[in-house]
Amino acid sequence: MAASLKLQNTDLLAIVSGLEWIFTGAAKNRMDYSKFSEELEQLGTPREHASVVSRVYRDNRDVLECRLQSLSLRFSSLKSCTGEMEEDNNGVKSFKLELKLSYPRSTEVKRVRLTEQMLRILASELNLADQA
């Protein structure tokens, strides 16, 4: 495609990157495709090109929004959680928590050990958050 349009690869990458930025911004804001076309025209895009790009956006907006939601700030999702109280040799009690997290391409197990004081602080903070 680059050869037929007499474009350098860097120019083609810039065009694709610009389109990705435009599509992503429009989908994040749930922009209507007619408004999308108007915005492209205001940026100097010829009317014919703006209408073609906006039709592509209209036809693929739902898929794009779903994809963006899956890539949102969600870092992981919790698959399982187990916990048990333990006491070490010195008589110090603690709570051992094991979390199984699922990422888009992997799964990870996190182990956390909370002392009695840490559990009290956590409970207090959760109560404050619940009241807010």
C-alpha positions as CSV (number, residue, x, y, z in Angstrom):
1,M,0.0,0.0,0.0
2,A,2.8,2.4,0.9
3,A,4.4,1.9,-2.5
4,S,1.3,2.5,-4.5
5,L,0.7,5.7,-2.6
6,K,4.4,6.7,-2.8
7,L,4.6,6.9,1.0
8,Q,7.5,6.2,3.2
9,N,7.0,3.7,5.9
10,T,7.4,6.4,8.6
11,D,4.6,8.4,6.9
12,L,2.4,5.4,6.8
13,L,3.1,4.7,10.5
14,A,2.3,8.3,11.4
15,I,-1.1,8.1,9.5
16,V,-2.0,4.8,11.2
17,S,-1.0,6.2,14.6
18,G,-3.1,9.3,14.0
19,L,-6.1,7.3,13.0
20,E,-5.7,5.1,16.1
21,W,-5.6,8.2,18.3
22,I,-8.7,9.6,16.6
23,F,-10.7,6.4,16.8
24,T,-9.7,5.7,20.4
25,G,-10.6,9.3,21.5
26,A,-13.9,9.1,19.8
27,A,-14.8,5.7,21.2
28,K,-13.8,6.7,24.7
29,N,-16.2,9.6,24.6
30,R,-19.0,7.7,22.8
31,M,-19.0,10.2,20.0
32,D,-21.8,10.0,17.5
33,Y,-20.5,9.2,14.0
34,S,-22.1,12.3,12.4
35,K,-20.3,14.5,15.0
36,F,-17.2,12.5,14.4
37,S,-17.4,13.3,10.7
38,E,-17.9,17.0,11.4
39,E,-14.9,17.1,13.7
40,L,-12.7,15.4,11.0
41,E,-13.8,18.1,8.6
42,Q,-13.0,20.9,11.0
43,L,-9.5,19.4,11.3
44,G,-9.1,19.9,7.5
45,T,-10.0,16.4,6.3
46,P,-11.7,16.5,2.9
47,R,-15.5,15.7,3.2
48,E,-15.2,12.5,1.2
49,H,-12.4,11.1,3.4
50,A,-14.2,12.3,6.6
51,S,-17.4,10.5,5.6
52,V,-15.5,7.2,4.8
53,V,-13.6,7.3,8.1
54,S,-16.7,8.1,10.1
55,R,-18.6,5.2,8.4
56,V,-15.7,2.8,9.4
57,Y,-16.0,4.3,12.9
58,R,-19.8,3.8,13.0
59,D,-19.6,0.2,11.9
60,N,-16.9,-0.7,14.4
61,R,-17.6,1.6,17.4
62,D,-19.1,-1.1,19.6
63,V,-16.2,-3.5,19.0
64,L,-13.7,-0.8,19.7
65,E,-15.5,0.3,22.9
66,C,-15.5,-3.3,24.1
67,R,-11.8,-3.6,23.4
68,L,-11.0,-0.4,25.1
69,Q,-12.9,-1.5,28.2
70,S,-11.0,-4.7,28.3
71,L,-7.7,-2.7,28.2
72,S,-8.9,-0.1,30.7
73,L,-7.2,0.6,34.0
74,R,-8.1,-2.9,35.2
75,F,-4.8,-4.4,36.0
76,S,-6.0,-7.9,36.9
77,S,-9.0,-9.8,38.0
78,L,-9.3,-11.9,41.1
79,K,-9.7,-15.6,40.3
80,S,-9.6,-17.1,43.8
81,C,-8.8,-16.0,47.4
82,T,-7.9,-18.2,50.4
83,G,-6.9,-17.2,53.9
84,E,-5.9,-18.8,57.2
85,M,-4.8,-17.7,60.6
86,E,-1.3,-18.7,61.7
87,E,0.8,-18.4,64.8
88,D,4.6,-18.4,64.6
89,N,7.0,-19.9,67.2
90,N,7.0,-16.6,69.2
91,G,3.2,-16.7,69.6
92,V,2.6,-13.9,67.1
93,K,-0.6,-14.4,65.2
94,S,-1.0,-13.4,61.6
95,F,-3.4,-13.9,58.7
96,K,-2.0,-15.5,55.5
97,L,-3.9,-14.5,52.4
98,E,-3.3,-16.1,49.0
99,L,-4.7,-14.3,45.9
100,K,-4.8,-15.8,42.5
101,L,-4.8,-13.0,39.9
102,S,-5.6,-13.3,36.2
103,Y,-3.9,-10.9,33.8
104,P,-4.7,-10.7,30.1
105,R,-1.8,-13.0,29.2
106,S,-0.9,-14.7,32.5
107,T,-1.9,-15.8,36.0
108,E,-0.1,-14.9,39.1
109,V,-0.3,-16.0,42.8
110,K,0.3,-13.3,45.4
111,R,0.8,-14.2,49.1
112,V,0.3,-11.6,51.8
113,R,0.8,-11.9,55.5
114,L,-1.0,-9.5,57.7
115,T,-0.3,-9.0,61.4
116,E,-3.1,-8.4,64.0
117,Q,-2.4,-4.7,63.9
118,M,-2.5,-4.6,60.2
119,L,-5.9,-6.4,60.2
120,R,-7.3,-3.8,62.7
121,I,-6.1,-0.9,60.5
122,L,-7.5,-2.6,57.4
123,A,-10.9,-3.2,59.1
124,S,-11.0,0.5,60.3
125,E,-10.1,1.8,56.8
126,L,-12.8,-0.5,55.2
127,N,-15.4,0.8,57.7
128,L,-14.5,4.4,56.8
129,A,-14.7,3.7,53.1
130,D,-18.1,2.0,53.6
131,Q,-19.5,5.0,55.4
132,A,-18.3,7.5,52.7
